């Protein structure tokens, strides 16, 4: 081995020596490359294909949920319909009465279940949207702009509505923008603009501006009104497992003084910071989210400026057929702590169970509890059953130190039948007595003759029915009927209340590429019998006259362009939704909205 290695080393030395004896006259080429030669052409093309990026999970109740307990309104429902405000949208829910103080700009208070302010809860991307300012008890949904929203879910309980608002979420790297212009009577003007952009890194920027104005009707409750709503959101969601976002909503509006209404000029600002982390990309598995939100109201000459903040930590776990979640909220001094739990389970196909519970600590040593259980069962032949049971011993106005809470047990149930040509839901409910606090400031007349508070309700049984029938291809009859089975009903809950709609929708014009043209026409009637509308200063009931209000709306869509025309009170009724606050005849507005995706 030693001799072999020595021989190998000797051969290597001989080879190296031979290689070293090269031609010494040869010179290395030191001439640089011709700088005048063009560089190699890049044959790769720029990637212009839009990429679809992860977005924040929707802040809506996680499923599975029993059929018939949730109403979902998507982006088309918000644009291709007669909806101008959130109150208009909620009017499609069976049993909802919208107390309109006049045309757009006046108060539009949503009443449901005879529970006053406790009958409506609104969440903006999962954050409670609390009343603040001149009215710290009742919310006016008409003052919440629909411009930044892409989806609205409404969970119907026996005596309350839970409304979940989901803001726009840009998924594509292709820039989207929107321009809207509308006009109408009394110099109505609406200008709307939106810009949404996402980059491949996960960064996103969204901006929406909404301006509304009208000169009002002299001598009526529909006084001059203007509003400016601005929404800005920045986000970073590089994957479905992590994301952070911050959004701010500024809403400033001015309702002028009149013979029946007071001057009102507030500004509200809401800011929300959210961050989430998930274990999986498909939406299942554990997930944690932290939220910090602030709200402030200023510039109102009737009340001092006020602000509050909120912190929330939420932990959830989702399976294909089950969900469980727990959340801790830290709010203002009137609502220092809230503990919430949610759950849903489908043990086998056809059966669904869902529920939620909350414990809240309030100021002055008060506390409140509530629980809700829902169940649904799918039967053969398109039939299904669903029911709800809600128990509560809670406050309705935490800022009111005299509110000590009320105990209620409410139950509802219905049978549903679904076929390709018909959908019908018939049910009933039983509600405990309840004493609402206060009266909505937005529909309170400045004279002393108007109502000053809502009257207590008695134990009430309800009958409700709603459905849709396809008469012909493209022609549909839909509506709902609601009866509290009480002779006079409850305040703003008249007996024999019904809404009926005949809708025509078609894409028959084949000159355009299939799918981009649509024509929709609707004739709707809202009718109710005599009822009550609160107590006046002397304690006497105010009567709510029975009336039938009709409206017509037509929309034409060509690709991203939607042209619309809406006319209300076409039945020429000399009546109103609130006694003492009139509603004009044949009030109309019309316009066009463009949606660009480039």
Secondary structure, DSSP 4 states (H G I P E B T S, - for coil): -HHHHHHHHHHHHHHHHHHH---TT-----PPP-TTSPPPP--PPP--S--B---PPP-S--S---TTSEEEE-HHHHHSSS--SHHHHHTTSTT-EEEE-SSTTS-EEEE-TT-GGGGEEEEETTEE----SS-SS---GGGS-STTEEEEEEEEPSS-EEEEEEE----BSS-EEEEEEEEEGGGEEEEEEEEEEE-TTSEEEEEEEEEEEE---TTSS---EEEEEEEEEEEEEEETTEEEEEEEEEEEEEE---SSS--B--EEEEEEEEEEEES-SSS-EEEEEEEEEEEEEE--TTS--EEEEEEEEEEEEEETTEEEEEEEEE--GGG-EEEEEEEEEEEETTEEEEEEEEEEE-GGG-EEEEEEEEEEEE-STTEEEEEEEEEEEE-S-TT-TT---EEEEEEEEEEEEE-SSEEEEEEEEEE--B---S--GGG--SSTTS--BPPPB--EEEEEEEEEEEEETTEEEEEEEEE-SSSS-BBTB-SSEEEEEEEEEE---TTSPTTSEEEEEEEEEEEE--EEEEE-TTSPEEEE--EEEEEEEEEEEETTEEEEEEEE-TT-----SBTTB---SSEEEEEEEEEE--
